[in-house]
Amino acid sequence: MKIVFKKYVILGLLLLLCGKATAQTKKWTIQECVEYALKHNISIQQSELDLKTTAIDKRAAWGAFFPNLNGGASHSWNIGLNQNITTGLLENQTIQFTSASLNSSVDIYNGLQNQNRLRRAKLMQVAAQYQLTKMQDDISLFVANAYLDILFNRENLKVQQNQLANDEKQMLRTQELVDAGVVPRGDLLDMKATVASDKQRVIAAENALLLSRLSLAQLLRIEDLQNFDVADVDMEPTASPVMLQTPEAIVAKANEVRVEIKIAKANLDLAERDIKIARGALQPSVTGFYSFSTRAGYSDRVSGVAIDGANPTTIIGQVEGTGQNVIQPNFIPLFRKAAPVFDQFSDNKGHNFGLQLSLPIFNGFSAKNSVERSKVAYEKSKNAFDQAKLDLETNVYKAITDTKGALNTYEASVITMEARREAFNYAKERYAVGLINTFDFNQAQTLYLNAQSDVIRAKYDYIFKTKVVELYFGIPIIQKQ
């Protein structure tokens, strides 16, 4: 039994360790990164809160159409020489007054300001949704760029590591040639210097990869930075069908789908609605109102019934045959006291209702100035809308041009790398038979290494810029599943 128990304990520990290792080595895909950022990014959360605020403002605008209703009550004591409300004589006594009221009013007409405020609140909600969408697109681009930066640094590290491994082999080969007296000892020193430089480049590439991982992890707000990593993805540049469209077609599509234009248009509509609201303050307003009130007053002496001030609410008696005192509530004076009070509430109730007309005659030009300011704001929003269309057109053309340039750069870098590879292979053959020195060999090797890095850099630059053009065409960074 002990042996079996130990086996289960060991198996459990192994499973636990495997589980921890799996959790630490989770590889994030680009879709997972974008989706996680959309849920946890602070800027997006702020935009979502702004959207909730506009929903509250919309409910408040709806509430302006309903009547308001307010109630109130008060109770006061007047101690000293007062007129007895029953006999009319002045007496030293305490008089209490109670009053209650209920008031209501409703806007019947106020220059259509309530209607315009409601429409404005709806526009604000739409504009906030556009702002949220734009923030999501921006964060998606940031995440995609950071993700591709990791892939670039990872491939570049592999190139540097392979180069270091090749140079270390070449250094051993050179050591053998020096020992055999085929090449001078200076060639071996040059190879050692080359290996040392390769190690420095490997360290720099490792640091760049680590920093890019930390950058993406911070963008995603992931606390376990050291164990965060992305999945191994072999991304190859492919021709996007969007690039087959004419620039005019891409610009037209961008004007339809991009939220930058929708935000500017919503702001223009808001400014137009503000003018109507301001003009409404220049018109007469009609308000309906209704109020109900009642009151009552009473003193310590009501209807000739005196209440014992020392013990007004209890009667002290004795249980027959026991000699024990009994205390019982004395409700009779209270009932006698309360009956006239309720009668007063009924007799003194009143209703007040009617219509109130307000005419804005002169208010220090405040209403007129508000209209003028709204007109100026509208003109500014109109200019901003026109500028947004120009900026979008400029950005689209720039994105198209950058993508075409990135493609040309990538294709040229591939051709250059192929040529550098052939040159390096030729130099390696000549160096092996002693036809060139170590310096010339290292030069050919360095040029080939730089060409490899240029290809990797150009590849991911082209992939990212293609994503930007597709985004302007309405294609999201990732396809939602």
Salt bridges, closest charged atoms under 4 A:
GLU32 OE1 - LYS26 NZ 3.55
GLU91 OE1 - ARG301 NE 3.91
ASP137 OD2 - ARG258 NH1 3.07
ASP138 OD2 - LYS134 NZ 3.02
GLU155 OE2 - LYS459 NZ 2.99
GLU176 OE1 - ARG173 NH1 3.54
ASP198 OD1 - ARG201 NH2 2.38
ASP229 OD2 - LYS27 NZ 2.96
ASP229 OD1 - ARG154 NH2 2.58
ASP229 OD1 - ARG213 NE 3.95
ASP232 OD1 - ARG154 NH1 2.49
GLU236 OE2 - LYS459 NZ 3.96
GLU260 OE1 - ARG258 NE 3.00
ASP269 OD1 - LYS265 NZ 2.88
ASP274 OD1 - ARG120 NE 2.43
ASP402 OD2 - LYS398 NZ 2.84
GLU418 OE1 - ARG421 NH1 2.61
ASP454 OD1 - ARG457 NH1 3.36
ASP461 OD2 - LYS465 NZ 3.20
